[in-house]
Amino acid sequence: SLLLILGYRNFSFQVRSKLAGKSFPVPQRNKFEMGSSGTYKPVNTTSIGWRFYAKSMLSLMNLDLRFLTRSIPFLLACTGFLCFFSIETWDDLNGNSRISDTFASTGRLVSNLLKSLPVFTLMILTFFGSEISWLGKSSRFDALELSSPFPRSYRIYSKFLALVVLSFLLLSLGIGASVIIQLLKGNATIDFPLYGTLLYIIGYPLMLAAGIIVAVNAMLPNKYLALAVSAVFLAITSSSLPALFGITQPLVRFTSALRADYSDITGWSPYLKSFFWKNTFGTGILLLFLLVAVGFHSFRKRSWYVLAPWALVMTLLSAWVMAPAMSVPGRESINEERKNYELSYRKYENLAQPAILAVNTRIDLFPESCSYRASGQYQ
């Protein structure tokens, strides 16, 4: 009680302005500061030059990245992924009672990254992409953003670049964890060029997903509706979910990473060629989404006439090339082939069949061309 009395007598607990009680002269308005009618007349500002747009876009991208990387949910998610990936990879390399220890080769760790990193990064991009897309409106800062002399299309591009940089940061985090595991094991060499291929194998599909997320959030009027639509769209285009409904065309999964295991002998085999055409198809889809999101009013007619045909050409060309080569037979056709095989050869079931007594084979491997040549004799 004594402290309260002393504090009340010696200190003031009210916020008072130092300028209270003082009077200031009211400045006289100049007749040239206002129009002849006495009303406010706004002045149209013009901003010309690619340097202005580039600096403004990079500034907005830096603001979004600071908001993302300094948030506690993002740091907790990254910590959880590092713990999960490190534990799973370490146990996989150590083996168990049935499987012995394996070398911590770069190919083995790259295959482990392909299994876990894309799914985690897609979830991060979906959630935080929605956050930065609606950050101005949720903080009631959108009115000031819209009043600035900066086109709406470049705001969309800045958020797209922020998500792309974020995906590459997460990819670098996974590569760094893999390198540390290899250093701790110390039984295999580190192949940095092979880690660099992940920038294309994982990074490019993530870039397509980032663009789709930003475009969906820019087109839809509600935050949670856009979050749900982008999550469902990425679940369809990055997983095997369409196969449950009979859709087996690989072009549908254009936001998924390369689904293949790296081999020290044959590398990625012939999968990179089909992966390239799938990315080309995804690039055309991304350009179409961005064109719709930006709108006709934000583009010059010349830009629209140039970009839209290119997007359509890329999409149709890659679909025409990939559709025949990557068509997968349905379950009904496979069952029909099995049925015809059994009906044709079941009559020989009880007859005496020839048995192989000795085999002498020779197999020549050619890793450069992903091929082999086999010859042999059977007795």
C-alpha positions in Angstrom: 0.0 0.0 0.0 2.9 2.4 0.7 4.3 1.8 -2.8 0.9 2.6 -4.3 0.6 5.9 -2.3 4.1 7.0 -3.3 3.5 6.1 -6.9 0.2 8.0 -7.0 1.7 11.1 -5.5 4.9 11.2 -7.6 3.9 9.8 -11.0 1.1 10.4 -13.4 -0.8 7.4 -14.8 -2.6 9.4 -17.6 -1.3 9.9 -21.1 -1.1 13.7 -21.6 0.2 15.5 -24.6 2.9 18.0 -24.1 1.2 20.3 -26.6 -2.0 20.4 -24.5 -3.2 23.9 -23.8 -1.2 25.5 -26.4 -2.7 27.3 -29.3 -1.4 27.4 -32.9 -2.3 29.8 -35.7 -4.4 28.3 -38.4 -2.5 28.6 -41.7 -4.3 30.5 -44.4 -5.1 28.6 -47.6 -3.5 29.7 -50.7 -6.0 30.2 -53.5 -3.6 28.3 -55.9 -3.7 25.2 -53.8 -7.3 24.4 -54.8 -9.2 24.5 -57.9 -11.3 27.4 -59.0 -14.4 25.7 -57.7 -12.9 25.0 -54.3 -13.0 21.2 -54.7 -10.2 18.6 -54.5 -8.8 17.5 -57.8 -6.7 14.3 -57.8 -3.7 14.1 -60.0 -3.1 11.0 -62.1 0.4 9.5 -61.5 2.2 7.5 -64.1 5.0 5.1 -63.5 7.0 4.1 -66.6 10.0 1.8 -66.8 10.7 -1.8 -66.1 13.1 -0.9 -63.3 10.3 0.6 -61.3 8.1 -2.5 -61.7 11.1 -4.8 -61.0 12.1 -3.0 -57.8 8.5 -2.8 -56.6 7.9 -6.5 -57.3 11.1 -7.5 -55.5 10.2 -5.3 -52.6 6.8 -7.0 -52.2 8.4 -10.4 -52.6 10.8 -9.5 -49.7 7.9 -8.5 -47.5 6.1 -11.7 -48.1 9.2 -13.8 -47.5 9.9 -12.0 -44.2 6.3 -12.7 -43.1 6.6 -16.4 -44.1 10.1 -17.2 -42.8 9.7 -15.4 -39.4 6.3 -17.0 -38.5 6.3 -19.5 -35.8 4.1 -22.1 -37.7 6.6 -22.1 -40.5 9.6 -22.7 -38.2 7.8 -25.4 -36.4 6.8 -27.2 -39.6 10.4 -27.0 -40.9 11.7 -28.4 -37.6 9.2 -31.2 -37.7 10.1 -32.2 -41.2 13.8 -32.2 -40.5 13.3 -34.5 -37.5 11.0 -36.8 -39.4 13.3 -37.0 -42.5 16.4 -37.5 -40.4 15.0 -40.2 -38.3 13.4 -42.1 -41.2 16.6 -41.9 -43.3 18.9 -42.8 -40.5 16.8 -45.9 -39.7 16.7 -46.8 -43.4 20.4 -46.7 -43.7 21.1 -48.6 -40.4 18.8 -51.5 -41.5 17.2 -54.0 -39.1 17.5 -57.6 -38.1 16.7 -58.8 -41.6 18.5 -56.2 -43.7 22.1 -55.1 -43.2 23.4 -51.6 -43.2 23.5 -49.8 -46.5 25.8 -47.1 -47.8 24.7 -43.5 -47.5 25.0 -42.9 -51.2 23.7 -39.7 -52.8 21.3 -41.8 -54.9 19.7 -43.4 -51.9 19.2 -40.1 -50.1 17.8 -38.5 -53.3 15.3 -41.3 -53.5 14.3 -40.7 -49.9 13.8 -37.0 -50.6 11.6 -37.7 -53.5 9.3 -39.7 -51.3 8.7 -37.1 -48.5 9.8 -33.6 -49.5 7.3 -32.8 -52.3 4.3 -33.7 -50.2 5.5 -31.5 -47.3 6.4 -28.6 -49.5 3.0 -28.7 -51.3 1.2 -28.5 -47.9 3.4 -25.5 -46.9 2.8 -23.7 -50.2 -1.0 -24.3 -50.1 -1.4 -22.9 -46.6 1.1 -20.0 -46.7 0.2 -19.1 -50.2 -3.3 -18.5 -49.0 -1.9 -16.4 -46.1 0.2 -14.0 -48.2 -2.5 -13.7 -50.9 -5.0 -12.5 -48.3 -2.6 -10.7 -46.0 -3.5 -7.2 -47.1 -7.2 -7.7 -46.8 -7.0 -9.5 -43.4 -4.8 -6.7 -42.0 -7.0 -4.0 -43.6 -4.1 -2.8 -45.7 -5.5 -3.6 -49.1 -6.9 -0.1 -49.6 -3.4 1.4 -49.4 -2.1 -1.3 -51.7 -4.7 -0.7 -54.4 -4.1 3.1 -54.2 -0.4 2.7 -55.1 0.6 3.2 -58.8 1.5 -0.5 -59.2 -0.5 -2.9 -61.5 -2.4 -5.7 -59.9 -0.7 -8.2 -62.2 2.7 -7.5 -60.7 1.3 -8.1 -57.2 0.3 -11.5 -58.3 3.8 -12.1 -59.8 5.5 -11.0 -56.6 3.5 -13.5 -54.5 4.3 -16.2 -57.1 8.0 -15.4 -56.9 7.8 -15.5 -53.1 6.3 -19.0 -53.1 8.9 -20.1 -55.7 11.8 -18.9 -53.5 10.1 -20.5 -50.5 9.9 -23.9 -52.2 13.6 -23.7 -53.2 14.5 -22.8 -49.6 12.7 -25.9 -48.4 14.4 -28.0 -51.1 17.8 -26.6 -50.0 16.9 -27.5 -46.4 16.3 -31.1 -47.4 19.5 -31.3 -49.4 21.4 -29.8 -46.5 20.0 -32.5 -44.1 21.0 -35.2 -46.6 24.6 -33.9 -46.9 24.9 -33.8 -43.1 23.7 -37.4 -42.9 26.3 -38.4 -45.5 29.0 -36.6 -43.5 28.0 -38.4 -40.3 28.0 -41.8 -42.0 31.3 -41.1 -43.9 31.0 -44.2 -46.1 30.0 -42.7 -49.5 31.0 -39.7 -51.7 28.8 -36.7 -52.0 27.5 -36.2 -55.5 26.6 -32.5 -55.6 25.5 -32.5 -59.3 23.0 -35.2 -58.5 21.6 -33.0 -55.8 21.4 -30.2 -58.3 19.1 -32.3 -60.5 16.5 -32.0 -57.7 16.1 -28.3 -58.6 14.5 -29.5 -61.8 12.9 -32.8 -60.7 11.3 -31.4 -57.5 11.6 -27.7 -57.9 9.9 -27.2 -61.3 6.7 -29.0 -60.4 6.6 -27.1 -57.1 6.9 -23.9 -59.1 3.9 -24.9 -61.2 2.0 -25.6 -58.0 2.9 -22.2 -56.5 1.6 -20.5 -59.6 -1.7 -22.4 -59.5 -2.1 -21.5 -55.8 -1.6 -17.8 -56.4 -3.9 -17.8 -59.4 -6.7 -19.5 -57.6 -6.5 -17.2 -54.6 -6.5 -14.2 -57.0 -9.6 -15.4 -58.9 -11.9 -16.5 -56.0 -13.5 -13.9 -53.7 -13.2 -15.8 -50.4 -10.1 -16.9 -48.6 -11.3 -20.3 -47.3 -13.0 -21.1 -50.6 -9.7 -20.5 -52.4 -7.8 -22.5 -49.9 -10.2 -25.5 -50.3 -10.2 -25.3 -54.1 -6.4 -25.1 -54.4 -6.0 -28.0 -51.9 -8.4 -30.2 -53.9 -6.8 -29.2 -57.2 -3.3 -30.0 -56.0 -4.5 -33.3 -54.5 -5.8 -34.3 -57.9 -2.7 -33.1 -59.9 0.0 -34.3 -57.6 -1.2 -37.7 -56.3 -2.7 -41.0 -57.5 -6.1 -39.9 -56.4 -7.5 -39.7 -60.0 -6.7 -43.4 -60.4 -9.5 -44.2 -58.0 -12.0 -42.7 -60.4 -10.5 -44.5 -63.5 -8.4 -41.5 -64.6 -5.0 -43.0 -65.4 -3.5 -40.4 -67.8 -0.2 -39.2 -66.3 -0.6 -35.7 -67.7 -3.2 -35.1 -65.0 -0.5 -35.2 -62.4 1.5 -32.3 -63.8 2.4 -30.9 -60.4 3.9 -34.1 -59.1 7.7 -34.7 -58.9 9.4 -37.4 -60.8 8.3 -40.8 -59.6 11.4 -42.9 -60.1 14.3 -44.2 -58.0 17.7 -43.2 -59.0 20.1 -46.0 -60.0 23.9 -45.7 -59.8 24.1 -47.7 -63.1 21.3 -46.3 -65.3 20.6 -43.0 -63.5 17.1 -41.8 -64.0 16.7 -44.0 -67.1 14.3 -42.8 -69.8 11.9 -41.1 -67.4 13.4 -37.6 -67.8 12.1 -37.3 -71.4 8.5 -37.9 -70.5 8.9 -35.8 -67.4 10.0 -32.9 -69.6 6.8 -33.1 -71.7 4.7 -33.3 -68.6 6.4 -30.1 -67.3 5.7 -28.4 -70.7 2.1 -29.3 -70.4 2.0 -28.0 -66.9 3.7 -24.7 -68.0 0.9 -24.1 -70.5 -1.8 -24.8 -67.8 0.0 -22.4 -65.5 0.1 -19.6 -68.1 -3.6 -20.0 -68.7 -4.3 -19.8 -65.0 -2.2 -16.6 -64.6 -3.8 -15.0 -67.6 -7.3 -15.6 -66.2 -6.2 -14.4 -62.7 -4.7 -11.2 -63.9 -7.6 -10.3 -66.2 -8.0 -8.6 -69.5 -7.8 -5.1 -68.0 -4.4 -5.6 -66.5 -2.8 -6.7 -69.8 -2.1 -4.8 -72.9 -3.8 -6.2 -75.9 -0.5 -7.0 -77.5 0.7 -9.0 -74.5 -2.6 -10.9 -74.3 -2.4 -11.8 -78.0 1.2 -13.0 -77.7 1.0 -15.0 -74.4 -2.4 -16.7 -74.8 -1.5 -18.5 -78.1 1.8 -19.6 -76.7 0.1 -21.1 -73.6 -2.4 -22.9 -75.8 0.3 -24.2 -78.1 2.5 -25.5 -75.2 -0.5 -27.2 -73.7 -1.8 -28.8 -76.8 1.6 -29.8 -78.2 2.7 -31.6 -75.0 -0.7 -33.3 -74.7 -0.4 -34.5 -78.3 3.1 -35.9 -77.7 2.5 -37.4 -74.3 -1.0 -38.9 -74.6 -0.1 -41.8 -77.0 3.2 -42.5 -75.4 2.0 -42.5 -71.8 -1.4 -44.0 -72.1 -2.0 -46.7 -69.5 -4.4 -49.5 -70.2 -7.4 -49.7 -68.0 -8.3 -52.4 -65.6 -11.0 -53.8 -67.9 -8.5 -54.3 -70.9 -6.0 -56.0 -68.6 -8.7 -58.4 -67.3 -9.8 -59.1 -70.9 -6.3 -60.0 -71.9 -5.9 -62.4 -68.9 -9.2 -64.0 -69.8 -8.2 -64.6 -73.4 -4.8 -66.0 -72.3 -6.5 -68.5 -70.0 -9.0 -69.6 -72.6 -6.3 -70.1 -75.2 -3.7 -72.0 -73.2 -5.8 -73.8 -70.5 -6.1 -76.9 -72.7 -2.3 -77.5 -72.3 -2.4 -77.4 -68.5 -2.2 -81.2 -67.9 0.3 -82.0 -70.7 3.9 -82.6 -69.9 5.9 -79.4 -69.9 9.6 -79.0 -70.9 12.0 -78.4 -67.9 15.2 -76.4 -68.0 18.2 -78.4 -66.7 21.0 -75.9 -67.3 21.4 -72.2 -68.3 24.4 -70.4 -69.7 23.7 -66.7 -70.2 25.7 -63.6 -71.0 24.4 -60.0 -70.3 26.2 -56.9 -71.5 25.1 -53.7 -69.8 25.3 -50.2 -71.5 24.6 -47.5 -68.9 25.2 -44.7 -71.3 22.2 -45.7 -73.5 20.2 -47.3 -70.8 20.2 -50.6 -72.6 21.5 -54.2 -72.4 22.2 -57.1 -74.7 21.6 -60.7 -73.5 22.5 -64.0 -75.1 22.3 -67.5 -73.7 21.9 -71.2 -74.1 19.2 -73.4 -72.4 19.5 -77.2 -72.0 
